[in-house]
Amino acid sequence: MLSKKQLFTRGMLDVAPHMLSVIPFGIICGAIGIELGFNPYLVYGMSIIIFGGASQIVFLQLISGGASSLIAATSVGVINSRHLLYGAVLSEYLEKLSFIKKLLISYLVVDQGFAESNKFFKKNKSEQYLHYHLIGTGSTLWVCWQISTLAGIILGSFVPEELGLKFAIPLTFIAIIVQDLKKIDHVIVMLVCGISSLLFFDAPFKSYIIISPIVALFAAALLLRFKK
């Protein structure tokens, strides 16, 4: 039986390799915020409140592009909705914890931390304090993310405007989806989403960002039904 400290340390070590991608991403998020003209305090505060790379970039891009705060907040909610699935998967290991503890831990659950902790939980179900592994992964990611975002904010303040960092936004998302280009059904859904965003681009309040993924979800549902 591992102690709380040992589980926390194990979580830190398990998630450490992911820092190779998390730190550059955090630097890009901070730098893009400055490049888009936002106050450094606002960019850093957003990093603490939202604590999610892709959703932070989308939020900044939408606000800077004139979208309403409602559309921006809804978009972040849609992007982060995958965390509902994370919570459902982890619930069986955390059911004995109080609601307050679950709420606090949920703030630290992000993609890489969930992946490592879920893998550890499956192999060590008999451990009494499993949640300390999740706290270890989440805390490590949180600290590295905040430091790298701050570094990006400082870097963005010195990058000449003509060299801009806006190009990093599409590059970042291309890097995220490139693995899915190997599957034809994923490519079809992406094309449907892209075409829908063009068709509904003039929708009020920049709501095309919400409409297009909804249309793509319907397309994905139809594809799944067809495959069955």
N, C-alpha and C positions, 0 to 999 in steps of 0.2 A: 504494500500500500504506500503510495507516494504522498509526501506532505504537500501542503498548500504551496510552499516556497518552491519545491521541486517541480510541481505542475506548472507554476507560473514561469519558471525558468525554461522548462521544456517548451512551453508555448512560444517564448521569445526566440529560442533557437530554431524551432520548426518553421517560423515565419521569416526568419532572417534572410534566406535566399531571395525572397520576393522584393527585398529592398532595392535590388538592381533595377527593377522597373518602377517601383513606387517613388523613389527619390527623383529621378528625371521627370516623371509625370507631375509631381508636386511643384518642381521648379517651373515647368511650363505653365501650370495653372496660375501661379503667382505672377509670372512675367506677362502672361496674356491679359490678366486683369489690369495691370498698369498700362499695357499697350492700348487697351480699349478705352483708356481715359478714366478709370475708376480710382477713387481715393484709396491709398494703401491700407488705411485702417478698415475700410469697407471690405476690401479683398481679403484681408487676414481674418476679419470677423466672420465673413462668410465661410471661410475654410474651417473655422471652429464650429460653426452652427450646422452647416450642411455635411461636412466631412465626407465628401464623395467626389472623386475626380471628374468623371464624365458629366455628372449632374451639375457640378460647379461651372464647367466650361459652357454647358448649354445655358445655364442661368445667365452668365455674363454676356454671352452672345445674343440672347434674346432681348435682354434689357438694353444693351447697346444698340440693337437693331430697331428699337421702338416698340417692342411688344409690351403689352400691359403686364402689370405685376401678377395678375390672376393667371394669365397664360404661362408666365415664367414659373410661378410656383406650382402650377398643375403639371407642367412638363417635368419638373424635378421630381414630383410625386410619381409620375408615370415611370420615369427612368429608375427610381429607387424602389418601385413596387416589387422587384425581385426579392427584396429583403423580407417580404411576407412569407415567401417560400423558405428562406433561410430560417426564419423564426419557427415555422411549422416543423422543419426537420430537427431543429435543436431542442424543441419543447420537451421531448421525451427524456432528455438528459438533464433538463433544468426544472422539471415539474415540482421538485421539493423546495425550490427557492421562493422567497416572498415576492409579491408583485413589484415592490420597490426595487429589489435586487435585479429582477428580470428587466425592469425598465432601464436601470443604469447600465447593465451589461449590453442591452440592445443597441445603445449608442455606439459601442465599440465594435459591433459586428459589421465587417465589410468583406468584400469578395475573398481576398487572400486569407484573411483570418478564419472565415467560415470554412473554407476548403481544408485548411490544415487541422483545425479543431475537430471538424466532423470526421475526418480521417482518423484522428487520434481517439475520438470518442468510441468509434466502432470497434477499435481494437482493445479498448480498456474500459469496458462498461462497468466493471466491478469497482473502479476507483470512486472514492466517496466525494472528493472535491473537484470533479471534472471541470466545473465552471472556471477554476483558476487557470486552466490551460487557455480557455477562451479569453480571459482577461489578459493573459500574457501576450497572446497574439494581437489582440486589439490595442493594447497599450503601446506595444512596440510600433505598430503601424501608425497610431495616432501621433506619437512623438516625432517619428520620422517625417510624417506628412506635414506637420506644422513647421518643422525646421526647414524642410525643402521648399514649402510655400513661401516662407519668409525670405529664403535665399532667392527665390524667383522674383519676389517683389523688389528686392534690392537690385537684382540684375536688370529687371525691366526698367528701373529708373535711369539706368546708364546706357541702355541700348538706343542708338540713334533711330529716330522715327522712320528714316528712309530704309533702314534694314528690317524694320517691323517683325513682329512675331506672330501676326495673324495667320500666316501660312501654316503654323503649327497645329491649328485647330483641325483642319481636314486631315492632316497627316496623322494626328493622334487617333482619330476615329477610324481611319483606314487601317491603322495598325491593330485596332481592336477587332475589326470584322474580317480581316484578311483570311483567317483560318476558316471562316464559314463559306468562303468562295469556292471551297472544294465540293460543296454539296449543292446539287442543282435546285432542290426545293428551297434552300436558303437564298440562293441567288434570285429565284423567282419572287420570293417575298420582298427582298431588297428592291428589286426593280419596281414592284407594285407600289412600295412605299415611296420610292423616288418619283415615279410618274404622278402619284397622287399629290405629292407636295407641290409639283409644278402646276397641276390642274387647280389646286385649291390655294395657290400662293396669294391670291388677292382676297382671301376670306378675311372678315373683320377681326381685329385684335391679333393678327398674326396667328390665328388659330389653326393654320395649316399644319403646324408642328404637332398638334393633337389629332387632327383629322386623319392625316396620312398614316400614322402608325395604327390607328383603329381600322382603317381600310386594309392595311397589311395583315392585321390580326385575323380579319375575316378570310383573307386569302390563305393564310396559314391553316386556318381551321378547315377550309375546303380541301386543301392539299392533303391534310392528314386523313380526312374522310375518304378521299379518292384512293390514297395509298392502302387503307384498310380494305 
